[in-house]
Amino acid sequence: MSKIIITGGGRVGYYLAKTLNERGREVVVIENDKLICREIADSLDVPVIWGDGTRAAVLEKAGIREAEIFVAVTGMDESNLIACQTAKKLFGIGKTVAKANNPKNVDNIKRLGVDIVISATESIIKLLEREVDHSTIKELIPLDNGKAAVYEVELPDNFAYSGKSISDIVFPDSCNIISITRGGELIIPRGKTKLISGDKVLIVSLTGSVSEVRRVLKLKK
């Protein structure tokens, strides 16, 4: 079983440790506030290390050499970055995850070597962007940490372009039609392939372009 080390025992770190532990994962929490350490130790059946998660000695004490994933979710972006860099560069951790409290820091933290950067603000924005009309567009498979996805589009009975070729419709450059299912038959589309009301169309698209896809296809919200 792979070990996961979490530095930061605040609300995010606590519930992450709790969830992973309940799912049978081996978890160790690092927290530099003694009181919070005691509260976590009293309520969760996981090892809790008191100390600064950016320090190599503390990471050693937490068993970093046996860990597969390192997660930094403190309230300070700089600490999360340094902790992840230390885990990766000194101990060769394969996967590092950092919370970005300031969404403006997401790209910089990624550029400096952290594998996955999570921003609550960005996550909410992406969630809102994905909240399209589920009667016509459904997200099936998220790609590249939510930057893109595979969507299923069910063309309505009154589809404006029914009978038109795909090449007649100007789609955004950031999306592409993968397949069409019609009457139980799978169709690999080409430019001259027609779209018909009732078709189920699989589209790969950047998340932010879904609204444009809906507009182009004249699908109602």
Backbone as a ProteinNet text record, in pm:
[ID]
protein_1_A
[PRIMARY]
MSKIIITGGGRVGYYLAKTLNERGREVVVIENDKLICREIADSLDVPVIWGDGTRAAVLEKAGIREAEIFVAVTGMDESNLIACQTAKKLFGIGKTVAKANNPKNVDNIKRLGVDIVISATESIIKLLEREVDHSTIKELIPLDNGKAAVYEVELPDNFAYSGKSISDIVFPDSCNIISITRGGELIIPRGKTKLISGDKVLIVSLTGSVSEVRRVLKLKK
[TERTIARY]
85.2	0	88.3	63.1	145.2	112.4	217.3	199.1	179.1	89.5	64.4	94.2	180	212.1	144.1	75.7	4.7	66.4	113.6	159	54.2	9.3	-100.3	-220.2	-245.7	-354.8	-479.5	-494.7	-615.1	-735.4	-839.2	-963.5	-942.9	-869.8	-848	-765	-654	-566.9	-636.2	-715.1	-786.2	-883.3	-968.5	-1069.1	-1006.5	-895.7	-824.6	-768.5	-704.7	-649.9	-761.6	-870.9	-983.8	-1039.1	-1059.1	-1115.2	-1021.9	-893.1	-796.2	-782.6	-783.5	-773.5	-894.1	-1011.7	-1133.8	-1133.5	-1057.7	-1048.2	-931.9	-871.2	-767.5	-628.2	-605.5	-472.3	-390.4	-259.8	-168.6	-136.3	-171.5	-158.9	-79.2	6.9	77.8	54.1	22.4	-3.2	109	156.4	254.9	186.1	201.9	139.3	229.8	249	341.2	273	143.3	70.4	41.2	97.1	84.4	-60.6	-140.9	-280.7	-355.4	-331.1	-396.3	-348.5	-220	-166.8	-243.6	-265.3	-334.4	-478.3	-545.2	-683.5	-694.7	-599.9	-602.8	-575	-475.3	-438.9	-553.5	-630.6	-742.2	-861.6	-876.3	-996.2	-971.7	-846	-815.5	-712.8	-727.3	-633.3	-519.7	-444.7	-330.8	-214.2	-89.4	25.6	27.1	59.9	67.5	205.3	275.6	410.1	404.7	457.2	463.4	591	576.4	694.2	660.8	764.7	753.8	774.4	672.9	678.8	774.9	836.9	937.7	1076.6	1091.9	1222.9	1246.3	1363.6	1396.6	1391.1	1437.6	1439.1	1297.7	1203.6	1064.3	1005.5	1038	990.3	1047	1173.8	1235.1	1158.6	1126.6	1054.8	917.5	857.2	724.5	731.5	853.4	868.4	860.8	916.2	905.4	967.2	1067.1	1135.3	1046	943.7	851.8	724.5	714.8	591.2	592.5	475	458.8	403.5	320.9	256.2	277.5	307.9	324.6	227.8	150	47.6	72.9	78.6	99.8	-23	-92.9	-218.5	-220.2	-107.3	-104.1	-169.2	-177.7	-239	-144	-19.8	80.7	131.8	112.8	154.4	304.4	383	528.7	571.5	509.6	541.8	502.1	386.8	341.8	438.6	485.9	580.9	713	767.7	897.5	888.7	778.5	761.9	759.1	686.3	679.1	813.7	883.9	1015.7	1113.2	1108.1	1195.7	1164.3	1034.9	993.5	1038.9	1030.7	1065.1	1216.1	1284.2	1425.9	1516.4	1484.4	1569.2	1533.8	1405.3	1361.8	1302.1	1294.3	1249.9	1104.8	1018.5	876.2	821.6	746.2	697.3	585.2	501.3	384.7	370.5	371.8	352.1	226.5	153.2	28.3	32.5	1.5	3.1	-127.7	-171.9	-286.8	-237	-299.4	-269.1	-380.6	-349.6	-449.8	-483.8	-384.3	-404.8	-404.9	-517.9	-524.8	-422	-371.2	-270	-137.5	-120	6	6	-107.8	-119.6	-14.3	-4.5	88.6	233.2	267.2	405.2	443.2	351.7	380.5	399.4	317	333.6	466.5	501.6	625.1	747.5	734.5	846.5	851.3	775.3	797	692.8	586.4	483.1	393.7	365.4	292	146.5	77.4	-63.6	-83.9	-145.6	-174.1	-325	-377.9	-522.5	-554.9	-644.4	-691.6	-841.2	-888.2	-1031.9	-1107.6	-1052	-1118.8	-1127.7	-1014.2	-1013.4	-1107.2	-1112.4	-1200.2	-1345.9	-1382.5	-1520.2	-1550.9	-1455.2	-1474.8	-1495.2	-1411.1	-1422.8	-1553.8	-1595	-1722.3	-1836.2	-1832.5	-1937.3	-1933.9	-1811.2	-1799.6	-1856.5	-1850.3	-1900.5	-2049.4	-2110.5	-2252.6	-2337	-2323.9	-2404.8	-2534.3	-2621.7	-2751.9	-2731.3	-2753.9	-2725.8	-2826.5	-2931.7	-3022.2	-2964.4	-2867.4	-2809.1	-2658.7	-2586.6	-2441.3	-2403.1	-2327.9	-2283	-2131.3	-2065.9	-1921.8	-1902.6	-1822.7	-1799.6	-1664.3	-1558.8	-1423.2	-1343.7	-1304.8	-1217.1	-1076.7	-1008.8	-873.8	-780.4	-654.5	-550.3	-594.2	-631.6	-672.4	-787	-880.1	-999.2	-987	-870.2	-854.7	-940.1	-963.7	-1046.2	-1128.4	-1214	-1296.7	-1358.1	-1404.3	-1485.9	-1631.6	-1710.6	-1850.9	-1940.7	-2056.4	-2159.3	-2266.1	-2293.9	-2395.8	-2509.9	-2628.7	-2744.8	-2821.6	-2823.7	-2886.1	-3038.2	-3104.4	-3249.9	-3330.9	-3460.6	-3550	-3553.1	-3538.7	-3545.1	-3405.4	-3307.1	-3169.2	-3159.6	-3102.7	-3102.3	-3026	-2924.8	-2841.5	-2868.2	-2981.5	-3012.4	-3005.5	-2924.6	-2906.7	-2789.3	-2726	-2610.4	-2481.6	-2382.8	-2252.4	-2173.6	-2085.3	-2001.5	-1919.7	-1873.8	-1790.9	-1866.9	-2001.6	-2082.3	-2097.2	-2053.1	-2066.9	-1929.1	-1918.1	-1788.8	-1770.4	-1700.3	-1672.4	-1550	-1539.2	-1416.9	-1296	-1178.4	-1056.6	-1023.4	-1077.7	-1045.2	-1133	-1209.4	-1291.5	-1288.8	-1322.8	-1323	-1424.9	-1496.5	-1593.4	-1519.7	-1543.4	-1476.7	-1559.5	-1687.6	-1772.9	-1918.9	-2000.6	-2145.1	-2210.9	-2309.3	-2387.5	-2527.6	-2569.4	-2699.6	-2770.4	-2882.6	-2958	-2877.9	-2793.1	-2712.2	-2585.9	-2564.9	-2446.6	-2345	-2218.1	-2110.9	-2054.7	-2045.2	-1994.2	-1869.1	-1760.2	-1640.7	-1655.6	-1670.9	-1710.6	-1597.5	-1638.1	-1550.5	-1619.8	-1555.2	-1611.5	-1747.8	-1771	-1898.4	-2005.9	-1969.2	-2068	-2175.5	-2301.8	-2412.9	-2449.2	-2495.8	-2549.4	-2701.5	-2762.7	-2907	-2965.8	-3084	-3153.8	-3157.8	-3128	-3126.5	-2988.9	-2892.7	-2755.6	-2697.5	-2614.5	-2532.9	-2389.9	-2340.6	-2211.5	-2110.1	-1994.2	-1885.8	-1791.8	-1764.8	-1678.3	-1569.2	-1445.2	-1338.9	-1319.7	-1317.1	-1313.3	-1244.6	-1179.9	-1133.8	-1255.9	-1241.4	-1355.9	-1418.1	-1333	-1383.8	-1453.4	-1448.4	-1509.2	-1646.1	-1692.8	-1818.7	-1936.1	-1936.3	-2044.2	-2045.9	-1927	-1918.3	-1970	-1941.9	-1994.7	-2146.9	-2202.4	-2348.3	-2405.9	-2335.9	-2383.7	-2379.2	-2267.9	-2251.8	-2358.3	-2386.9	-2487	-2630.2	-2642.9	-2774.2	-2857.6	-2790.2	-2859	-2913.5	-3034.2	-3095.6	-3035.2	-3030.3	-2979.5	-3084.6
-120	0	124.4	218.1	338.2	434.6	499.2	596.9	735.1	812	949.9	1040.1	1137.7	1233.2	1365.5	1418.7	1545.9	1644.9	1758.3	1863.7	1974.7	2008.9	2104	2034	2057.9	1987.5	2071.8	2173.9	2256.5	2180	2253.1	2188.7	2097.7	2148.3	2068.2	1945.1	1965.7	1854.4	1751.1	1798.3	1707.1	1617.4	1677.9	1598.8	1512	1557.3	1474.8	1350.5	1371.2	1258.3	1163.6	1220.1	1138.8	1052.8	1113.3	1041.6	932	965.4	867	751.3	783.9	680.3	587.5	644	563	472.7	512.7	432.2	333.5	322.5	223.1	263.8	393.7	439.2	470	447.5	480.2	629	702.7	848.3	895.1	993.2	1061.3	1210.7	1277.9	1422	1496	1603.3	1693.3	1826.4	1876.8	2004.1	2073.9	2206.6	2278.8	2344.8	2324.9	2375.4	2257.1	2263.2	2151.7	2119.9	2223.1	2203.1	2129.6	2171.2	2105.6	1961.1	1938.7	1801.2	1713.6	1766.5	1689.8	1660.9	1760.4	1742	1636	1637.8	1538.3	1399	1390.9	1261.5	1203.1	1290.3	1243.8	1196.6	1249.2	1218.3	1126.1	1114.5	1028.5	923	807.4	698.5	703	815	831.7	891.3	861.9	924.8	1075	1153.1	1298.3	1344.2	1416.1	1464.8	1614.9	1656.6	1800	1856.6	1956.9	2018.1	2091.9	2146.4	2225.7	2133.6	2120.7	2030.3	2071	2188.5	2228.3	2179.9	2126.7	2084.8	1936.3	1908.2	1770.2	1675.3	1720.9	1634.6	1594.1	1686.3	1657.3	1558.3	1577.2	1484.9	1344.7	1338.7	1209.5	1141.8	1217.9	1164.1	1110.8	1174.1	1132.8	1009.9	967.8	850.4	881.2	996.1	1041.9	943.7	868.2	776.8	659.6	632.2	523.5	576.3	707.8	766.6	770.1	759.9	768.5	904.2	962.4	1090.6	1186.7	1312.4	1416.5	1529.8	1570.1	1672.6	1787.7	1910.5	2028.7	2117.7	2130.1	2206.9	2304.1	2368.9	2469.4	2597.1	2696.6	2823.1	2917.6	2872.8	2959.1	2893.3	2960.5	2905.6	2881.2	2972.7	2957.2	2830.6	2805.3	2684.5	2558.6	2562.2	2446.9	2417.4	2522.7	2505.9	2447.8	2508.5	2463.1	2319.5	2286.4	2150.1	2049.1	2081.1	1990.4	1978.9	2090.5	2087.1	2002.9	2016.6	1937.9	1789.1	1757.5	1617	1556.2	1633.6	1581.1	1577.9	1688.1	1698.6	1620.8	1624.3	1556	1409.1	1377.1	1241.6	1167.3	1232.9	1165.1	1122.1	1196.7	1164.1	1172.3	1069.9	1064.1	1160.7	1190.6	1276.4	1377.2	1504.5	1610.8	1689.6	1728	1802.2	1922	2039.8	2159.9	2236.7	2292.6	2383.6	2525.4	2594.4	2735.2	2818.3	2887	2970.5	3092.2	3141.4	3252.3	3196.1	3201.8	3143	3201.1	3320.6	3380.3	3305.1	3223.4	3151	3013.5	2971.8	2836	2807.7	2892.8	2867.7	2869.4	2962.3	2969.9	2845.1	2796.5	2677.1	2556.8	2545.8	2436.8	2448.4	2571.4	2594	2557.9	2568.2	2539.6	2393.7	2308.4	2166.3	2085.4	2148.2	2072.2	2005.3	1877.1	1799.8	1843.8	1859.4	1897.4	2015.2	2120.9	2239.2	2258.9	2269.1	2280.5	2416.8	2488.3	2616.4	2607.8	2637.4	2631	2724.5	2842.8	2940	2886.5	2833.3	2779.2	2660.3	2577.5	2460.3	2502.5	2607	2656.8	2712.7	2786.7	2843.8	2733.7	2629.5	2519.2	2445.2	2432.3	2366.9	2445.1	2577.5	2661	2653.2	2648.2	2638.8	2507.7	2402	2271.5	2255.7	2355	2344.2	2381.8	2302.1	2324.8	2247.2	2262.9	2196.1	2045.6	1971.9	1829.4	1749.7	1813.1	1741	1733.4	1817.2	1816.5	1791.2	1838	1820.6	1759.8	1650.8	1585.6	1567.2	1601.9	1575.6	1428.4	1357.9	1215.6	1188.5	1246.1	1216.7	1347.2	1391.4	1509	1474	1569.6	1548.9	1657.4	1621.5	1717.4	1802.5	1731.4	1798.5	1896.7	1861.5	1943.8	2053.7	2065.2	2170	2141.3	2014.1	1973.1	1852.6	1806.3	1690.3	1633.6	1510	1449.5	1469.5	1524.5	1554.4	1475.3	1438.8	1379	1484.4	1506.9	1603.5	1526.9	1535.1	1470.3	1574.7	1557	1656.2	1646.9	1758.2	1757.3	1736.5	1711.4	1687	1806.5	1925.6	2046.8	2101.3	2012	2054.4	2139.4	2257.8	2356.5	2309.8	2224.6	2183.1	2038.7	1984.2	1845.7	1828.1	1731.9	1708.7	1782.4	1869.9	1945.3	1866.8	1888.1	1824.2	1895.5	1819.8	1878	1993.7	1980	2085.2	2215.2	2208.6	2329.9	2408.6	2349.3	2412	2458.3	2582.5	2638.3	2616.4	2508.8	2479	2557.1	2582	2644.1	2554.7	2615.2	2537.8	2450	2484.3	2413.6	2291.5	2247.5	2127.2	2043.8	1917	1826.8	1715.4	1675.2	1566.1	1433	1344.7	1214.5	1107.9	1102	996.2	1038.8	967.1	987.5	850.8	843.7	721.1	749.5	668.4	691	556.2	542.2	417.8	297	316.9	207.5	181.2	255.8	236.7	346.7	308.1	404.1	452.8	583.9	644.7	725.2	698.7	781.2	894.9	1017.5	1126.3	1178.1	1226.9	1300.3	1434.1	1517.3	1649.1	1646	1543.5	1535.3	1459.4	1405.1	1333.5	1430.1	1388.2	1474.8	1451.9	1558.6	1549.5	1544.6	1453.9	1433.3	1444.8	1501.1	1507	1367.8	1361.9	1233.5	1171.1	1223.7	1172.4	1197.7	1105.1	1127.3	1147.9	1268.7	1309.3	1322.7	1258.3	1274.8	1382.3	1480.5	1592.9	1605.7	1626.1	1661.9	1812.5	1879.9	2026.2	2078.7	2193.9	2264.8	2302.6	2296.5	2321.5	2458.5	2557.4	2692.4	2715.3	2616.9	2633.6	2567.9	2502.6	2429.5	2522.7	2637.7	2733.6	2775.7	2788.2	2825.5	2712.3	2588	2473.1	2475	2500.2	2505.5	2618	2732.1	2845.8	2812.9	2751.3	2717.7	2617.6	2520.3	2419.5	2466.2	2587	2646.8	2558.6	2508.4	2427.9	2519.2	2493.4	2576.9	2545.8	2646.2	2627.7	2556.6
0	0	0	-89.9	-98.5	13.6	65.2	171.9	111.9	172.7	132	251.3	229.6	335.4	305.3	404.7	391.7	488.5	438.9	528.8	529.8	649.2	664.6	722.5	851.4	918.3	936.2	853.5	859.3	806.5	772.2	730.4	609.9	507.9	387.2	419.3	490.9	525.3	611.5	706.6	797.1	720.1	637.4	565.7	457.2	401.3	304.3	373.2	490.2	566.2	609.6	655.3	701.2	587.9	471.6	357.2	308	296	248.5	346.9	475.1	577.8	572.7	554.4	546.1	423.4	322	200.3	205.6	322.6	342.2	301.4	276.9	239.6	363.8	354.7	464.9	457.2	561.8	561.3	681.9	660.1	768.6	752.3	861.5	857.8	928.7	866.3	927.7	955.5	1076.6	1113.9	1214.3	1196.9	1285.7	1404.5	1419.9	1536.6	1629.9	1751	1844.2	1878	1897.1	1933	1821.7	1696.7	1583.5	1571.5	1597.9	1595.7	1693.8	1813	1917.6	1876.4	1816	1774.5	1664.6	1571.1	1463.5	1519.9	1607.3	1666.4	1748.3	1812.7	1896	1812.6	1691	1613.2	1493.3	1449.2	1334.8	1373.2	1315.8	1341.4	1239.2	1241	1150.8	1229.2	1191	1255.7	1227.9	1329.7	1315	1361.9	1276.5	1307.7	1331.2	1444.9	1474.2	1412.7	1325.5	1265.6	1137.5	1076.8	954.6	834.7	752.7	638.6	529.3	539.9	441.6	480.8	602.8	653.7	625.8	573.3	536.1	655.5	770.9	889.1	930.3	916.9	951.7	851.1	724.8	621.6	645	684.6	717.7	831.4	932.9	1048.4	1007.5	908.3	861.5	770.8	735.8	650.1	502.6	464	326.8	226.5	269	176.9	135.3	214.8	180.3	114.3	99	45.2	-107.4	-164.9	-310.5	-352.1	-265.7	-296.7	-180.1	-212.9	-111.2	-141.5	-41.1	-59	38.6	-12	72.1	64.9	177.6	179.5	297	323.1	428.2	375.9	460.5	420.4	351.9	327.3	264.3	136.1	23.6	-105.3	-112	-54.4	-57.5	16.6	130.7	207.7	131.1	65.3	-12.5	-126.6	-192.5	-301.7	-251.6	-145.5	-93.7	-43.6	24.9	76.3	-38.6	-145.4	-260.1	-330.5	-344.6	-408	-326.5	-195.1	-108.2	-119.7	-119.4	-130	-262	-369.4	-501.6	-523.7	-494.4	-527.4	-430.8	-302.5	-205.1	-187.8	-201.2	-170.6	-289.8	-405	-525.7	-526.4	-454.9	-454.8	-597.5	-637.8	-775.3	-807.1	-707.9	-732.9	-619.8	-655.4	-556.2	-590.1	-485.2	-500.9	-407.2	-456.6	-373.1	-386.3	-274.9	-277.7	-302.7	-398	-422.6	-360.7	-251	-185.6	-270.4	-343.9	-436.7	-579	-650	-784.8	-881.1	-853.8	-941	-934.9	-830.4	-813.6	-879.9	-934.3	-988	-1094.1	-1195.6	-1306.1	-1259.3	-1170.3	-1121.1	-1042.4	-959.3	-880.3	-972.1	-1075.6	-1172.7	-1244.2	-1282.7	-1356.7	-1272.7	-1142.5	-1052.7	-1009.1	-1076	-1059.6	-986	-935.5	-865.4	-969.4	-947.6	-1048.9	-1063	-950.1	-952.8	-858.6	-908.8	-826.9	-822.1	-701.7	-682.5	-623.4	-688.3	-638.3	-617.9	-498	-471.5	-564	-586	-673.4	-815.7	-866.4	-1001.6	-1014.6	-909.5	-913.1	-923.3	-850.4	-855.4	-993.7	-1050	-1183	-1286	-1278.8	-1373.9	-1355.6	-1229.1	-1202.6	-1266	-1251.8	-1310.1	-1462.3	-1519	-1663.9	-1716.2	-1631.5	-1673.2	-1648.9	-1581.6	-1550.5	-1671.2	-1776.1	-1895.2	-1881.3	-1977.5	-1974.8	-1988.6	-1879.7	-1880	-1962.6	-2013.1	-2101.7	-2242.7	-2273.6	-2407.9	-2407.1	-2305.4	-2299.8	-2164.9	-2170.4	-2047.9	-2052.4	-1943	-1933.1	-1897.5	-1978.1	-1954.7	-1890.9	-1947.7	-1901.4	-1892.8	-1771.7	-1761.1	-1808.5	-1869.7	-1921.7	-1870.2	-1849.3	-1811	-1691.7	-1583.7	-1459.5	-1479.6	-1569.2	-1586.4	-1689.5	-1755.5	-1856.8	-1980.1	-2003.6	-2117.7	-2075	-2162.1	-2129.4	-2255.8	-2243.6	-2349.7	-2309.2	-2400.2	-2373.7	-2468.1	-2417.3	-2502.5	-2528.7	-2655.2	-2694.9	-2761.6	-2703.5	-2763.6	-2844	-2975	-3061.8	-3050.7	-3021.9	-2997.3	-3124.5	-3107.4	-3221.9	-3316.6	-3260.4	-3343.4	-3374	-3383.4	-3406.9	-3533.2	-3516.4	-3625.5	-3748.9	-3730.8	-3843.4	-3885.2	-3848.9	-3884.8	-4036.8	-4081	-4223.2	-4283.2	-4205.8	-4253.6	-4229.2	-4314.5	-4297.1	-4187.1	-4122.8	-4017.9	-4072.9	-4196.9	-4257.4	-4278.2	-4271.5	-4288.6	-4158.5	-4048.5	-3917.6	-3870.7	-3829.2	-3788.3	-3637.5	-3604	-3464.1	-3416.2	-3285	-3230.6	-3257.3	-3274.2	-3296	-3175.8	-3059	-2935.7	-2911.1	-3012.5	-2995.3	-3122	-3106.3	-3220.9	-3197.8	-3302.4	-3291.4	-3301.7	-3203.2	-3198.5	-3268.5	-3233.6	-3289.7	-3285.8	-3360.1	-3361.4	-3343.9	-3254.5	-3240.9	-3293.1	-3391.4	-3455.5	-3470.9	-3401.3	-3410.5	-3365.9	-3266.2	-3214.6	-3294.1	-3401.7	-3486.4	-3458.2	-3442.5	-3419.4	-3551.6	-3567.2	-3690	-3657.5	-3729	-3717.7	-3818.8	-3773	-3863.7	-3951.6	-4066.5	-4157.3	-4185.4	-4262.6	-4288.5	-4353.9	-4440.1	-4512.3	-4435.2	-4318	-4236.6	-4190.2	-4204	-4164.4	-4017.5	-3954	-3818.8	-3828.7	-3752	-3758.3	-3617.5	-3606.7	-3477.4	-3415.1	-3286.2	-3217.1	-3207.7	-3285.8	-3277	-3138	-3091.5	-2973.2	-3021.2	-2999.2	-3054.4	-2940.9	-2956.3	-2860.1	-2911.3	-2823.9	-2859.2	-2753.9	-2796.5	-2702.4	-2715	-2599.4	-2601.5	-2476.8	-2490.7	-2373.1	-2290.1	-2158.4	-2070.6	-2095.6	-2117.1	-2135.9	-2268.5	-2358.5	-2491	-2503.5	-2396.7	-2404.2	-2434.5	-2372.6	-2398.3	-2544.7	-2604.6	-2745.7	-2834.3	-2795.8	-2869.9	-2868.3	-2751.6	-2738.9	-2824.9	-2827.7	-2907	-3055.4	-3099.8	-3240.5	-3286.4	-3200.7	-3235.4	-3211.4	-3157.8	-3130	-3036.6	-2932.1	-2832.3	-2724.2	-2680.9	-2577.8	-2443.1	-2354.5	-2219	-2135.5
[MASK]
+++++++++++++++++++++++++++++++++++++++++++++++++++++++++++++++++++++++++++++++++++++++++++++++++++++++++++++++++++++++++++++++++++++++++++++++++++++++++++++++++++++++++++++++++++++++++++++++++++++++++++++++++++++++++++++

